[in-house]
Amino acid sequence: MRGIEGYTQALMDLGATVCTRRKPACGYCPVADECVARRDGRIGELPSPRVRKPLPLRRATWLVLQHQGAVLLDRRPSPGIWGGLWVFPEGPPARLKSFCRKNFSVEISGARKMPVIGHGFTHFRLDILPIVCRVRRKLPAKKKAGRQWLDVAEARSAAVPAPVKALLSGLLMSLGRDQAL
């Protein structure tokens, strides 16, 4: 078979410029007389869209540690998802008191699970379970690089990804209601 590369390229060009899904230009098509979609009255159906495989699902549990109007944020490592942005620390959904004491040097007085937040990336979906933890007191501890307490309003205007910003906006609204009471 000679010239197969040119033939294949011509078909791709035809599909990209004339025989498109949204607005086919049948009047300009050099093979309109042979077109199955035109013959069968299926121009709106053909070419059919590619079947997309479902995206893998990942899960994360964010610990929204609150203390006197501030929240604890971690800076993500530069390479990877949300590199360099500030996010809530991750942790297990169970045994929160001991986990928070050991990993964040805080005592929590209570925790409340929030609705799961779904967030889509190019190659996967992320389901985030936020757990709001009321910090009763901070324990003496060495500062950890890439981790800091920020006022909720200040945190909302920091370099944070969309799901963090949405959670912080909700916290700001609830803090406003608490102060109005």
KEVOBA-421575 format. One record per atom (N, C-alpha, C, O, CB): x negated, y, z negated. Coordinates in steps of 0.1 Angstrom, whole numbers, plus 2048, in hexadecimal, padded with zeros to 3 digits. Last residue first. Glycine has a CB too. Example, Ala and Ser with C-alpha at 12.3 -4.5 7.8 and 13.67 -1.06 7.14 Angstrom:
! residues 2
7807EA7B97777F57B977F8007B177A80B7B07737FA7C777C7C77B27857D37B277C7DF7B27727DF7AB78F7D37A6
This chain:
! residues 181
8F696B55F8FF9665558FB96B54790296853D8FE9575548E29735708EF97B56F8F897756490197F5608F697A57D8CF96056E8CC96D5688D99755678D997E55E8C197456F8DC94C57D8D894956E8D69565678DA95855C8CC94056D8DD9575968E995458F8E79525808EE9575788F09485958C195959B8C996559B8D69635948DA96B58C8CC96A5A98BB93E59C8B59465928BD9535908BE9585858A69495958C99365B38CE9315A68C793959A8CE93B5908CA9225A58BB9445C68C99475C48CE9425B78D59495B08D29415D08A29395C48A39475C18B294A5BE8B59525B589E94F5CD8A891E5CB8A49215BD8A59305BA8A99335AF89591D5BB8AE9235E68B891E5DD8B59205CF8BD9235C78BA90F5E089492B5EE8A09345F08AB9305E78B19385E08A49355FF8869135EA88391F5E288E9295E38919305D98769255E78919035FE8938FF5EF89090B5E789890E5DD8898F45EC88991161589790F61289990B6038A39115FD89D90461B86D90E61287391C61288291B60F88792360787192361F86A8F36158668F960986D90760787290A5FD8578FA6088738F063087A8E96258778EF61787F8F060F8788DB62585F90163E86D90463E8758FD63287D90362C87390064B84090562B8488FF63685790263485B9056298458F063882F92362183691761E83E91262A84391A63284091961281D93B61781D93362382292561F81B91C61B80E93162883594F60482894960782994161383393F6198239415FA84E9575FD84895F60883995A60B83296061384796D6048549455E985C9455F585694D60185894960C86A94B5F284294C5D58409405DC84893F5E984393A5F38459345D384E9645CD8419655D383E9585DB8399585E68369675C886695A5C28679635CD8599645D48599655E186B9715C885B9495AD8639435B886494D5C48639485D08719405B383894D5A58469515A384E94D5B084994C5BB8469615A28249305A582893C5AB8369405A783E9375A682693C5BA80891D59B81692159781892E59E81093859D8179225887F59075B17F79135A98069165A680F9115AD7F29205B07DA8F65C07E78F55B87E99025B07E09065A97E78E85AF7C18F75CA7CC8F45D37D98F25CC7E28EC5D27C88E85DB7B08EB5AD7AF8F25BA7BB8EE5C37BE8E25C47A28F05C17BD8EC58D7BA8E35987BA8EC5A57C48F35A87C48D85997B28F656D7B88F957A7B48F05857A88EC5867B590857E7B68E05517AD8E655B7B58EA5677BD8E256C7A18DD55E7CF8E75387C98DE5437BF8E754B7C18F354C7D48D854C7E78E651F7DA8EA5237D48E152D7D48D552C7D18EB5178088E352D7FE8DF5247F18E45287EF8E75347FE8CF5238268F652E81A8F25358108EE52A80F8F45208148FE53E8488EC52683B8F35238308ED52C8308E15308388F251485E8E45358608EA5288538F25248548FD51E8638DF51D8698E755585D8E654D85F8EC5408628F853F8508EC5558818D656787F8E155E8738DE5558738D554D88C8E45558808CB58787B8C857A8798D55728728DD57586E8C057A8918BF5A288E8CC59A88C8C858C8948C258589A8D659B8888AD5BC88C8AB5AE8888B85A787C8BB5A588689E5A88908A65DE88B8B05D48908AD5C689C8AA5C488E8BE5D88878905F58908905E988A89A5DF8808975D98918825E288789161788089660B88B89660089589C60187B8A560D87F88063388A88262988388561C87B87E61789387562887388665387088664587C88963C88389363E86489164286C87667187687D66987187C65A86C87265688587966B85287968A85987268086387B67986388867B84F86C67584788869F84587969F84C87269484B86569383787669F84F8A369B84E89D6A884E88E6A88558886B08428A26AF8658A467F8588A76858598A069386289969684C8A267D8808AF66B87B8A867786E8AD67C86C8B967D8858A968288E8A964C8868B265487F8AA65F87A89F65D87B8B964B8A78A96338A18A363F89A8AD64789E8B86498AC89C6488AA8A76118A88B061C8A18A96288978A262689F8BD6188C189B5FA8B68986028B68A260E8C08A66138B688A6088CC8AF5DE8CF8A75EA8C28A65F38BA8AF5F38DA8AE5F28B98AB5BF8C08B35C98C38AA5D58BE89F5D68B78BF5CD8B78A059E8B589D5AC8BE8A65B58CA8A85B28B888E5AF8A98AF5838B58AE58A8B28AB5998AB8B359F8BE8BA58989C8AC56289A8AB5708A88A95778B08A25718908A057488D8BA5448988B454B8958B555A88C8BC55F8A58BB5498768C35388828C153088D8BB5378978B65308868CE52A8548B953C8618BE54186C8BA53886C8B15318638B754F8348C653683F8BE53084C8C353684F8CF53683F8BF5208178C354A8238CA54682C8C053F82C8B454282A8D15528018BB55A7FF8C054D80B8C95498098D45447F28C954C8048AD5728058BC5728048C35658058CF5648138BF5787FF89256C7FA8985797FB8A75797F38AD58180289258480988C5527FC8875567F788F5627EB8925637FD87855A82289855281989B54780B89754C80189F54A81C89353A82E88D56882C89B56882289F55D8198A855F8398A356583087256082987656D82588456C81A88857083187257984087354A83286F54882A87255581E87655383185F54685887D55685288454A84388054983A88854885988053D85F86C56B85B87956E85387F56284988656486688257186885257285D85456885786256984B86356985284956886F85559587185058886585357F85B85758387484158986785E5AE8748635A987785E59B88286259687F85E5B384486A5AE84E85F5AF85C8645AA85C86E5A284A8535A683A8875C283987E5B78448735B884B8735C283B8855A982A8A55CE8328985D083088F5C48268905BD82E8915DD82F8C85CA8278BC5C88308AF5CA83C8B05C78218BB5BA83A8DD5E583C8D75D88348CB5D68328C35E084B8D55D58218EF5F882D8E65F782E8E25E88258E45E082B8D960081190560E8159026008218FA60082B8FD60681690F5F87FB8FC6298079026248098FD6158048F36118138FE62D7E58ED6337E38FB62E7EF9016287EE90C6227DD9036387F98DA6497EC8DD6447EA8EC63F7ED8F56477E28DA64E8118CD6508118D96478048DD6418038E163681C8D763C7FF8AF65580C8B665580C8C164B8088C06408188AC6527DC8B365C7E88AC6597F48B56597F48C165C7E78A564C7C18C564C7C68BC6577D38B56537D48B26477BB8B165A7C48D46327C48DA6407C78D064B7D08D36537B78E06427DA8C86197CD8C861F7CE8CD62D7D88CB6347C78BA61F7F18DF6097EF8D36117E18D46177DC8DF61A7FA8D161C7F28EB5E97EE8EE5F67EB8E15FD7E38D95F97E28F85F780F8EA5D38028E45D77FF8E85E68088E95EE8028D55D68208FC5B981E8F95C88108F35CA8068F75C38209055D18389015A182B8FC5A482A8F85B28338F05B78278F059A84992059B84991259F83B90E5A28329175A58529105AC85993658284E93258B84F92358F85691B58884093558586B93B56E86D94257B86293F58586194559086D95157986192A55986393855886394056585B94956785793D54F85B91056E85891556185892456185092A56884991055D8628F358186690157E8629045708658FD5668759045808598DE59A8568E158C8598F058A8528F85908488DD5888658C95AE8678D85AE8658DC59F86F8DD5988748DD5B48578B05BE85A8B45B08598C35B084F8CA5B184F8AE5A686389D5D985C8A95D58618AD5C686C8AC5C38608B55DE85D8805E88648855DD85C8915D88508905D586587B5D186287460A85A87A60086387F5F486F8825F685288660686285D62586886361A85E86961085386560F87185861286685A64885D85A63D86586063186E86863485086163F87084766487584F65986A84E64E86684364A88284B65486A84A68786884367A86C84D66F86B85967185983F67988485169F87885569887684D68B88084B68487886469689083A6B88928426AC8848456A587B83D6A689A8396A28898416DA8888386CF88A8406C288584B6C287B82F6CF89E84D6F38948506E98948466DE89F8426D989685E6E48A28477148A684270789B8456FE8908406FF8AA8337078A586272B89C8577258A28537178A685C71088E85C7248C386773D8B986B7348B185F72E8B785472D8BF8737288C785F7608CB85D7528C08627498B486074C8D084F74F8C987677B8C286B7748C686B7668C98757608B386C7768EC86F7768DF86B77A8D587677E8DA8807838E086178790387D76E8FE8717668F086D7698E986876190786676790A89078190989477390388976A8FE88C75F91689876D90E88079890388979790088E7898F48907859068967A091E86C7A091886B79390D87479190387278991485C79092B8647B893086F7B092B86F7A293387279993F86E7B091D8527C992784D7BF92D8577B69358547AD9208437B690D8647D891785A7DF9218567D592D8557D990F84E7E48FD8707C49068787CD91186F7D391D8737D38FE87F7D88EF8597BB8F78627B290186A7B990D86C7B58EE86B7A98E28507D28EC8487CB8F58507C290184E7C28E683C7C38D98607EF8DA8617E08E58597DB8F185B7DF8DB8707DD8D486280A8D28558048D58557F58D384A7EF8C48518078D887D80F8E08748168DF8668108E985E8118DD8748258C38898008D188B7FB8DA8808028E387B7FB8D68997FE8A888B8028AE87E8038BC87E7FE8C18747FA8A58747FA8A08A680089D89F80D8A389180E8A488C81988E89F80F8B58BE7F18AF8B17EF8AC8AA7FD8B68A98058B88A87E78C28D57F08B48D67F48AE8C87F48A28C77F88AC8DF7EB8DB8CF7E58DA8D57F28CC8D67F88CB8D78048E08E37F28D68C77CB8D98BD7D58D88C27E38D48BB7ED8E68B77D38C78CE7B38C88D77BF8CA8CD7CB8C18CC7D38BB8E07C18D48CA7928CE8C479E8D18CD7AA8DC8D27AB8D48B67A08D18D47758D68DB7808CF8D578D8C68DA7928D38EA77F8CA8BE7628D48C975F8D98D076B8E68D276C8CD8D37568B98AB76E8C58A77668CF8B27658DB8B07678C18A27588AE8B07908AD8B27818BA8AE77A8C48AE7818A98C177E8A28AE7AB8AB8A57A58A98A57968A489C7908A88967AA88E8C37AE89B8C37B68A58BA7AE8B08BF7AC8988BD7C48788C279C87C8CF7A288A8CE7A98918D97A88728D37AD8738A97928708B478A8768C178F8798CA7888618B67888798977A788089679A87E8A37918878A678A87C88A79386589F7B98748A07BD87C8A07B08858A87AF8788947C684E8997AB8518A77AF85F8A97B28658B37AE8488AB7BB85187D7AB85088479E8538937A185B8997998438837978508777C685C8747BF85C87C7B28678807AD85C8657BC8368807CC8418877D284E8847CB85688D7C98428827E182686E7BD82687C7BA8328847C083888C7B98198837BE82C8577CC8308587BE8308667B983986A7B28268507B582185E7E582F85A7E483485C7D583E8627D383184C7E98068607DD80D86C7E381C86A7E28238737DE80986E7F18008467D57FE8517CC80685D7D080D8647C87EF8557CA8048377EC80D8357E180C8407D78168447D180B8287DA7F48368027FB8428008058417F480D84A7F380384680C7F881380B7F082080C7F982C80980582C80C7EA82181A7F87F48008008008007F780C8007F080F7F680A8007F4
